[in-house]
């Protein structure tokens, strides 16, 4: 990996798996030998670090034990104006990519697809003012752009919110309560989503929500349908 020409880079690694976090730290020190490399393993940790001292670059795991990485971004940018963020994920699905591209992240890496040496290229590109997406992310983005039936082209933002909750196994009444709408409106959302996607049953709809990334399956599976 080519070393970054800087002695002042403040780099924060946000990753809950200790071994992965340590390996990332080693790789970062190869890229920027004199950088101040710090590590945290939680959403609270990254927010505390950003409040204490602003890093130049954050490597942000998107799945943390106490929060969603992308959901943290507004607070991160508020506490650390000007910070650059490279998102890390072990699974880049369609919804995650859509959310990441709509956020202000400067790079996206798939931890399962890319060798560690790619990290150096990503850091150099982002710190030079560019945007970096791994090859797996680029392929998925191209596929979404070419698909006229991609979810973001046929479902409204509200329908996407409802689909996420349906994917968790929520009933119409539960979706209505979460979204602060009537049960009849929640039912209409469900029917409209199914019609737009060409899906004919709730189990199929839940499967779609999970496959596309609207819903993360907790241990023990989803709730009632």
C-alpha positions in Angstrom: 0.0 0.0 0.0 1.2 3.5 -0.9 1.9 5.6 2.2 -0.1 8.8 2.5 2.0 11.9 2.6 0.8 13.5 5.8 2.0 13.7 9.4 -1.2 15.1 10.8 -4.0 12.8 9.8 -6.4 12.1 12.6 -8.1 8.7 11.7 -10.9 7.1 13.7 -11.8 3.4 13.2 -15.3 2.5 14.2 -15.8 -1.2 14.2 -17.3 -3.5 16.9 -15.3 -6.6 16.1 -12.0 -6.3 17.9 -9.9 -8.4 15.6 -11.2 -6.6 12.5 -10.6 -3.2 14.2 -7.0 -4.1 15.0 -6.3 -5.3 11.5 -7.8 -2.1 10.1 -5.5 -0.1 12.5 -2.4 -2.0 11.2 -3.4 -1.3 7.6 -4.1 2.4 8.3 -0.7 2.8 9.9 0.9 1.3 6.8 -0.9 3.8 4.6 -0.2 6.8 7.0 2.6 5.8 9.3 2.5 9.0 11.4 -1.2 9.3 11.6 -3.0 9.5 14.9 -5.1 6.3 14.6 -7.8 5.8 17.3 -10.3 3.0 17.7 -13.8 2.7 19.1 -16.4 -0.1 18.9 -19.7 1.6 19.3 -22.0 4.4 18.1 -21.6 6.1 21.5 -17.8 5.8 21.1 -17.7 7.6 17.8 -20.0 10.4 18.9 -17.9 10.9 22.1 -14.7 11.0 20.1 -16.1 13.5 17.6 -17.2 15.7 20.5 -13.8 15.6 22.1 -11.6 16.1 19.0 -12.5 16.2 15.3 -10.9 13.5 13.2 -9.9 14.0 9.6 -11.3 10.7 8.5 -13.6 8.1 10.0 -13.8 4.4 8.8 -17.4 3.7 9.9 -18.8 0.2 10.2 -22.5 0.5 9.3 -23.7 -2.2 11.7 -22.9 -1.3 15.3 -24.2 -3.0 18.5 -25.9 0.3 19.7 -26.8 2.0 16.5 -27.0 2.2 12.7 -23.9 3.7 11.1 -25.7 5.7 8.4 -28.2 7.0 10.9 -25.3 8.4 12.9 -24.0 10.6 10.1 -26.0 13.8 10.8 -24.8 13.8 14.4 -21.2 12.9 13.3 -21.1 15.8 10.8 -22.6 18.2 13.4 -20.0 17.3 15.9 -17.1 17.1 13.5 -17.6 19.5 10.6 -15.4 18.7 7.6 -14.7 15.1 8.6 -14.6 12.6 5.7 -16.3 9.2 6.1 -15.6 5.9 4.5 -18.5 3.4 5.1 -17.6 -0.2 5.8 -20.0 -3.1 5.6 -19.9 -6.9 5.4 -23.0 -6.8 3.2 -23.8 -4.1 0.8 -27.5 -4.6 -0.2 -29.6 -2.4 -2.4 -31.2 -0.4 0.4 -27.9 0.1 2.2 -26.3 1.4 -1.0 -29.3 3.7 -1.7 -29.1 5.1 1.8 -25.3 5.5 1.6 -25.4 7.3 -1.8 -28.0 9.6 -0.4 -25.9 10.5 2.6 -22.6 12.4 2.6 -20.2 9.5 2.8 -17.0 9.9 0.8 -16.4 6.2 0.2 -18.0 2.8 0.5 -16.1 -0.5 1.0 -17.5 -4.0 1.1 -15.5 -5.9 3.7 -16.3 -9.3 2.2 -15.3 -8.4 -1.4 -12.2 -6.3 -1.1 -8.6 -7.2 0.0 -7.1 -5.1 2.7 -4.8 -3.3 0.2 -7.8 -1.5 -1.3 -8.1 0.4 2.0 -5.0 2.4 1.1 -6.4 3.4 -2.3 -9.6 4.4 -0.7 -8.0 6.5 2.0 -5.7 8.2 -0.5 -8.6 8.9 -2.9 -10.9 10.3 -0.2 -8.2 12.5 1.5 -7.3 13.9 -2.0 -10.9 15.1 -2.3 -12.3 12.3 -4.4 -15.0 9.6 -3.8 -14.2 5.9 -3.6 -16.5 3.0 -4.1 -15.2 -0.6 -4.2 -15.8 -2.7 -7.3 -18.7 -4.6 -5.7 -20.4 -1.4 -4.8 -19.9 0.0 -8.4 -21.4 -3.2 -9.9 -24.4 -3.0 -7.6 -24.9 0.8 -8.4 -24.7 0.1 -12.1 -27.3 -2.7 -11.7 -29.7 -0.5 -9.8 -29.4 2.4 -12.3 -30.1 0.0 -15.2 -33.1 -1.7 -13.5 -36.4 0.2 -14.3 -38.1 -1.8 -11.5 -35.6 -0.9 -8.8 -37.4 -0.2 -5.5 -36.3 3.5 -5.4 -37.9 4.1 -8.8 -41.3 2.6 -8.0 -41.9 3.0 -4.3 -42.4 6.3 -2.5 -40.4 7.2 0.6 -43.4 6.5 2.7 -44.0 3.1 1.1 -40.3 2.3 1.8 -40.8 3.1 5.4 -43.9 0.9 5.6 -42.0 -1.9 3.8 -39.3 -1.9 6.4 -41.8 -2.3 9.2 -43.7 -5.0 7.3 -40.5 -6.8 6.8 -40.1 -6.9 10.6 -43.4 -8.8 10.7 -45.6 -5.9 11.8 -49.4 -6.0 11.3 -51.2 -3.1 9.7 -52.2 -1.8 13.2 -48.5 -1.9 14.3 -47.3 -0.1 11.1 -50.0 2.5 11.6 -48.9 3.2 15.1 -45.2 3.4 14.1 -45.9 5.8 11.2 -48.7 7.7 13.0 -51.2 6.9 10.3 -54.6 5.1 10.3 -54.8 1.4 10.0 -56.7 1.7 6.7 -53.8 3.9 5.3 -51.3 1.3 6.5 -53.3 -1.4 4.8 -53.4 0.6 1.6 -49.7 1.1 1.7 -49.2 -2.7 2.0 -51.6 -3.4 -0.9 -50.0 -0.7 -3.1 -46.5 -2.0 -2.4 -47.5 -5.5 -3.3 -49.2 -4.4 -6.5 -46.1 -2.3 -7.6 -43.7 -5.2 -6.8 -45.9 -7.9 -8.3 -46.0 -9.7 -5.0 -49.1 -11.6 -3.9 -48.6 -12.5 -0.2 -47.3 -11.1 3.0 -44.6 -13.8 3.4 -43.3 -13.0 -0.1 -43.3 -9.3 0.8 -41.3 -10.0 4.0 -38.8 -12.1 2.0 -38.4 -9.2 -0.4 -37.8 -6.7 2.4 -35.1 -8.9 3.9 -33.4 -9.7 0.6 -33.2 -6.1 -0.5 -32.0 -4.9 2.9 -35.1 -3.0 4.2 -35.1 -5.3 7.2 -32.3 -6.9 9.2 -33.3 -10.3 10.6 -32.6 -10.4 14.3 -31.7 -13.6 16.1 -34.8 -15.7 16.3 -36.3 -14.4 13.1 -39.0 -11.8 12.4 -42.1 -11.3 14.4 -45.7 -12.1 13.5 -47.0 -11.5 10.0 
